[in-house]
Amino acid sequence: MTERYTIRSFRASKSEYEAIVRVYNLANPHEPGTAATWRHWDKHRDPAKVFTRYVVERDDEVGAYGYSVRTDVAANKFRFGTYYLPDWETADLIDVFASHVMRECLEYKPVSLISAAREDEIAKTIWLQEHGFRNVMRYPRSTLDVDEFESSLYADLKTRIASQGIEIVSLVELARRDPEWQRKIYELEMLLNRDVPRPSEFSPPPFEKYAQTEFEAPDFMPELWLVAIDSETYIGTTSLFKLGEKLDTLETGLTGVLHNYRRQGLATTLKCLAIETAQRMGARLIQTYNEENNPMFHLNLRLGFQAQPADVDWEKELRGSNRLGE
């Protein structure tokens, strides 16, 4: 059956971007991408991370898409994933395509490989288990019906935060009054990212790459990116991004607060204000992913988010020393 398919490297044409986005969106209808955003990401990638895309085609139709990337440059860890049109997702093709992408990663002699599957993706999960991967981290997806959110429940909390002299403003306002806003947000997010649970060590990008990826992206919405400020110091942030072409579904970016300001309701206030802005803009749904033991996941549940099937990270440790330069 697999002889009918051709596996090859991705060709960075407009039509091929549209083809792989179509595959991805049908495989992940809750998290649609756009060709414009993916082209933007590829334009600004760090070459050291060795990012590669792959496709499977039959009779000139692209029916499966995959990628591989070195997520941890220092330790030489790779992540890969594969996605399929519904009528292409057979155990046979999963085995052939995922094995191909995995072998491409092995050319770089990584210390480990990481791949993810949703809990309801049974065939992918079986393949990972059969190839020696073990479950290392679970990220429940959670969603909020924006219209159902009752902002009045948090009025006292917002008043208390404001009474402490903490100001919360959007990037629209920051761009008007602080010429260093991009650098300050970068420094804040790099600090906050150190506390985000992940299977690989966090590797901060250079400022220039971060600014290009975040602030020049087609899905960048400065009115939905909020920052908490105390005496001109950026102390917390939350952001929402458009998913797909329409505004009806948004995804949460990083939400976090510096250590000295935690446990005071500031993260809750940031998220409440972001949700209120989304309501005014007519968004229908907000979704987010959090590692299941992350306090942010439980905060989202308290705000009314409903847990959905989780993404699960699976890791395969490889024998021998595969660190770069060794």
N, C-alpha and C positions, 0 to 999 in steps of 0.2 A: 504493500500500500504506500509506503513512504517513498518508493522510487518515483512517484509522480511529482514529488515536491523538489524544489531547488532551494537550498539554503545559501545565502550570500550576504556580503556586507551591504549596508545601507548606502544608497546614493542620495546625496544631499540636494535633491531637486525639489521644486515646489510640489509636484505631483506626488513624490514619494513621502514627503512630510505629511501631506494630507492623507495618504494611504495608511501610514503607521499610526497617525492620530485616530483614524477611523477604527482601526483594530483595537487600540488601547481603550477608546471610549466605549466600544461595544462590550469589551471585557470588563470595564470598570465604569458602568453608567452613572454611578454616584460621584465620580471624580473626573469629569471630562477635562481633557487638555485642548489646546489649540495649536495649530501649526505655527502661528506667529510666535507664541511663547516658546515653543520647543526650538525654533530657529534662534531665538534670542539667547536661550540657555547655551546652545551649542557654540554660538559665536564667542561667548565669554568664558568658556571652560578653562580650567587649569590644565595645561598639557601633561603635567606630572601625574594627573589622575587617570590618564589613559582611558578616556571614555569612548566606547564603541557601540554602534547600533547594528542590528542584524535584522534580516527579513527572511521569511519563507514565502515563496510564490509558486503558483501553479497556473498555467495558461495565462500568464501575465497579470494574475490577480495576487496581491499581497494579502495573505490570510493569517499571518503570524508575525509578531514583532518581538525582538529581544534587545537587551542591552547588557553591557558589563562596564564596571568602573572600579578603579582603585580608590576605595573610600578612605583608607588610612595609608598615606604615603610612607610614613616612617616605618610602620610595622609591615607594610606590604600586604594589606588585606584587600580582597576584592568582593564586590557585590554584583550579582547578576539577576536578571528576571526575564521571563517570557510571557507573552500574552497572545491570545488566539481569538479569531472569530468563532462564535458559538458552534457552528457546524464543522469547524476545523479542530476543535479541542478534543482530540482522541488521546488515549494513553500512548498509542504508537507514536504520534507526532510529538507529544510532550517529551517522550523518552529521547527521540532523535534530536530534536531541536535543543532541549535543555542540555543534553550531553555535549552537543556541538559548542554551545556558548561556554559551558564549563571548561571544556578542553582549551578554548581560546584563552580563558583566564589562567589556566595552568602553565601556559607558555611563559608567564611572568614569575613563576615559582612563588606564589603567595604562601603566607603562613596559614591562612584560612580563607574559606569561601563562605559568603552569606547570601541567602536568598529568602524571599518572603512568599507566603501564600495566605490568602484569606482562609478563615476557618471553614468556609463552605466550599472551598476549592479542593475537593477530595482527591482528584487525580493528581494535582500538583503536589499535595501533601504526601501522598503515597510514594511518588517519585523521589521526593526529598528523603523520606525515611529509608527507602530502599538503597539510596546512594550514600548513606552514612551521615546524613545531616541530623542534628539534634535541635530540639526546640530550646531557644535561648531567651526569647523576649516576646511578649504579647502586647499589642497595641489596639485596644478597642476603639473602633470608630464610634463617635456619638454625634447625634444630630439634635438641633433645636428648631422647633416651629416658631419662627420669628414673631408671628402675630400673637402667639400664646404667651409671650414673655410679659410679665407684670413688673414694669420698672418701678412702680410706686412702692413695691415691697422694700426697695433699697434706698429710698429717699433719705432716711436718717443716716445711713452709712455714708452716702455721698456728701451730706452736710458735714459730718464729722471729719472726713478726709479734708474737705476744703477748709475747715476751721483750723487745721494744723498748718496751714500755709502751703499745702501741696496743690499745685496747679496741674490740670490735665488738659492738654491741647492736641490738636491734630497736626500732621506734618504740613498741612496747608498753612497753618498759622506759624509753625516753626520756621518754615522756609522764608517767611516775610521778615522775621525779626532776629534770626540767629544765623549768621553766615557759616557757622561751623556745625550746623545741624546734622549733616550727613556723617561727619567724622564722629560726633558724639553718639549718634545712634549706633554706629558700627562698634564703638568701644563698649557701649552698654550691652549690645547683643552678644559680643564675644565673651563678656563676663558671664552673662546669663546662660549661654550655651554650654558652659562647663558643667552645669548642674542638670542638664537634660539627659535622662537615661537613654543609652544607645549601645549597641553591641561592639562598636569600635570607638577608639579614643577620638575626641573631637579635635579636628585639625582646622584652625581658623584660616580663612582665605585672606589674601592681601586686601587692604582697604579698597584699592581700585577695582578689583574683581567683584567684591561685595557690592560696591556702589553701582557698578554696571548691571549686575544681575538683579538687584533689588529695585533700584530707583529708576531704571530705564526699561523695565520689563513691561510688556503690553498689559499685564494684569495688575500693575501697580495702581493702587487707589489711595492717594495721600489723605483723603478725607476720612478713610477708615483705618488709618494707622495712628494710634494715640500714644502719647508719651506723658509720663508723670514727671513733674519737675519740682524740686525743692531747692530754693535759693540758687537757681540757675544750674543745678546739678540734675542730670537725667537719672532718674532712680527706678523707673519701671516702664514697661511698654506692652502693648498688644496690637495686633493687626489682623485685618481681614482682607482676603483677596477674592477676586471674581473667579469662578470656575466655569470654564467654557466661554461661549460667546455672550451669554446672557447674564444679567445681574441677579436673577432670582435665587441662585445658590452661591453662597460664599464659603470660603474655607479659612479657618483660623491659622495665622502664622504663629510665631513665638509670642508667648505671654510669660512675663516674668518680672520680678521685683528684686532689687538688691537686698542682700542678707539683712542689713540693719533696718529695713522697712517691712520685713515680712511679718505675718501674723497680725496685721493691723487692718485687714480688709481692703488693702490697696489693689491687689490683683482682682478681687471681686468688683471693685468700683470701676477699674479699667474695662473689664469685660462688659459690665452693665452699660457703660457709656457707648462702647462699640456696638452693642446690640441695639441700643436706642437709635444710633445713627443709621444702622442697617434697616430698622423699621421705617424711618423717615424716607429712606431711599427706595423703599418698596421691595426689599429682599424677602424671599419666602422661607429660605432654609439656611441655617449655618451648620457646618459640620467641622469636626476636628478629630485628630488622633492623639492619644496619649498612652504612654506605657502604663499598664494597669495599676502599678503601685505608686505612680507619680501623683502627688497631692493635687496637681492641676486636673487630673481626671475626675477626682472626687468633687472638686470645686465645680466643674462643669455639670456634674449630675445634680448638685444642689441648685444650680441655676435653671434646671429644667431640661438639660440635654438627656437624650435617651440612648442607651448603649445599643450598638449594632454589632454584627459579626466582626471579629477582630482580625487584623493582620498579625501574622506570626512570623518572626524572624527565625530562620533555621541556619545553623552554622556547622561547617565541616572543618575540623582541625586537620592540618596536613603535617605529615612527618618531616623531620629534618629542619635545618635552618634555612629559611627562605627570606630572611631580611635583606633589604636592598643593600648591595655592596658586600654581602657575605658570601 
